[in-house]
Structure formats: C-alpha cells, structure tokens
Amino acid sequence: MKSLPDRHGEDGPVPLFGTWRAIYTAVVVSALVVMALVALFSRWPY
C-alpha cells in the first residue's frame, strides 16, 4: 500500500502570520494582554 504525503508538515507555508515565530509571538503577547486585563478588572469596584 502506498502512503500519502503528510499535508500538515512543518515545511509548508504558515497561514495568516507567515512564520512560526510570528505565531508564537502572537500567542505570548495575547496571553500577557489577557493576564493584564484580568489583573486590571479584578480590582474594578462593583
């Protein structure tokens, strides 16, 4: 049986951001923004 090539390999183009480094940076930045917003709004008087 012939195996099919892996379409989801690391060699293909990265969607939306262009590079894996940009994706990792966006994930870290978004996590920091979420933590900052949680810290800000946890002190919000209700």
N, C-alpha and C positions, 0 to 999 in steps of 0.2 A: 504494500500500500504506500502510495506517495504522500508525504506530509506537505501541508500547505505552509507557505511562509508566514512568519509572525507579522501581522499588520501593526501591532502595538509595540514595536521595539523602540529602543532609545535612539535609533538613528533617524527617525522620521522628523518632519517639521513639527514644531511645538505650536499648538493652536493659541491664538489670541495674544500671547505675550512675546513669542518669537524665540525665547531661550528659557532653559530650565532655571537659570539663575534669576531671571526676572520673576518667574512664578514663585520661587522660594522667597524672594524679597517681598513680593506682594503678600504672601501668607504671613510672614513675620510682621510686616507693617500693619496688616489688618488685625492681627492678634494684639499688638500693642495698642492700637486705637480702641479696640473693644475693652481692654483692661483699663485704659484711661477713662473711657466713658462710664464703665461700671464704678470706678472709684469716684468720679465726679457726681454721678446720680445717686450713689449710696449715701452721700451726705446731704442730699436735697431734702429740705424740710417739707413734710407732708401736712 
